[in-house]
Amino acid sequence: MLIIGALLLTLAALAAGGCGGGGDEVNTITYQAYDLGAGFSPIRRENDLEPGPNGLDGKEPKPVIPDLPPPEFMIIKDLLDGIGTQADPGTKLTIQYVGYDYDTKKKFTSSWDEGHPTTFTLGSGEMMEGIEKGLYLAEVSDQRELVIPPDLTKPGTKMKDVPQGKTLVYVIDLLDVQPS
């Protein structure tokens, strides 16, 4: 009887979490007073990615940043839960991303604007510490929202035009993981 009760509670929780419908909902990020929520992210498999000739997949997402003071800690949230090769230190990652200043809500960088994804080695210092921490153990096809506090925004060797002393919001898609 205890097993049946646990099964019913699990099914109820899954139904309450929703299945994540179609449409453009995935391209909009919302914050709920920094509550990461307990729901499930829609799943995207590695072989569901369809990069175009420039290597980018899909449309550029645009986060919705709340009118709340920035958090003093890093927030990591999977918007799409990828099922694919895992990013470990020393692996070569290919990502597409868009970055916004939390306070001004203005975009300052985008791989869509640059016309190509970026490749770097995880843990090498090529990217800012917040991005490296945010992608640790991610899987190919994950789409992650990162809210990065100022102390984790020092640019890496491959980063350009990163606002310093600011809280930054990134949406990053992990497109590929290769051994180094």
N, C-alpha and C positions, 0 to 999 in steps of 0.2 A: 504493500500500500504506500509506503514511503517513496518508493521508486516512481510510482504513478503520479504522486503529488509533485515530486521534483520535476518530472517530465512536463506536467501541465504548467507549472510555473515557468519553465524554460520556454515553452511554446507561447505563453502569454507575453513574456518579455520580448521574444522575437517579433511577435505581431505588433506590440506597442512601439518597437524601434523603427518599424517601417522597412520597406524593401528598397527605397530609393528609386523613384520613378525616372522617367527619361527627361528630355527637355534640357534647358540650359541651367537647371538648378546647380549643377556641379561647377559651373563657371562663376558662381557668386559665393563669397565667403561671408558668414555672419559670425559675430561674437555674441555670447550670452553672458555678459559680465565676467569674462574669462573662464566661464564654465565650459570645460571640454566636452561635457555630455557623456552619457553612458551608452548612446545608441551605436549602431553598427554603420560603418562606412560602406558605400557601394563597392563591389569588387570589380577590379579590372585585371585581366590576365596579361602577362607579358606579350603573348602573341596577338592580343587585341590592339596593340599599338600600330598605328598606320602612319609612320613618318612620311612627309612629302619629300620632294626633291632636295629641299634645303635642310632636311633632317629633323624638322620640327613636326610635332604631332598636335593637331587640333587648333582651337582658337585660344588666344591669350586670355587667361582669367583675370577678373578685376575684383580685388577684395573689397568688402564693405567694412570699413573701420569704424568702431563705435565712438561716440562722443563721451568717452570715459578717459580718465588718466591712464597713461600707458602702464602696463604691468612692470614690476621690478624683477621679473623672472622670465625665463624663456618658456614659450608655449609651443608645443609640437602637436599637430593634429593631422591625422590622415583624412583627407577629403575623399580620396579613392584608395581603397586598400588593395595594393598590388599583390599579385601572385607571380613571382618570378625570381630571378637570381638575386641573392642577398649581397648588399654592400658591406664589405668588411674593410678594416684598415689595410691599406696597400693595394686595394683594387682600383681600377681605372673606371671612373663614373662619367657618363654622358647625361647631362641634365638640360632641361629648358626651364626658364624661370622668369618671374616678373617681381620687381621690388618696389615697395612704396615706403615713404616716410610716414610713420604713424601719426605725427602731429599735424602735418600739412595735408595729409591724404593725397600727396602727389607722387606719381610714378617717377622714379629716377633711373631705372634700368629695366631692360627686357631683352630676352634672347629673340623674341619676335621682331623687335625693332632692329636688332643687330643682324637678323636674317639667318641665324644658325644657332645650334645648341653649343654648350661648352663642355669640354672634357678636362678632367683633372684627376689626380690620384688622391684618394681619401686618406687623410692623416698627414699629408705632405706640407701643409701650410699654404697651399696654392689658393685656397678659398678662405673666407673669414671663418673664425672659430665657430660662430653660431650656425653657419651653413654646414660645416663639417659635423658638428654635434647633431644637428637636425637630420642628417642623412645616414648616420651610423645605424647599421642594421636595417635600413630601408630595403625594399625589394623593387626590382624593375617593374614599372607601371604604377608604383605608388605616386599619388599626388599629395604632397604635404604642404600644410600651411605652417609657417614658422613666424612667431613674433619674437624678435631678437632684441634684448636690451642693449644699451650702449656699451657695456663692458665686454660684449662678445662680437662687436662690429669692426674690429681692426681689420683692414683689408689684407687679404693674402696676396701672393705674388701675381695671381691672374685677375685680380679684381680691379675695376676702375670706377672712379666717380662714386665712391660709397660715402654717404653723409656720415660724418663723425659726430659722436656725442648725441646721437639720436636713437630712438627705438625704431626698428625697421620691421616691415612685414613683407615676407616673401611667400610666393606660391611656387613650388618646385615640383616638376615631374621628373622622375628618374627613368630615363629612356634606355640605358644600357649599363651593364657592369661587366668588365673584362678583367682577367688577372693581369697584373703588371709584369 
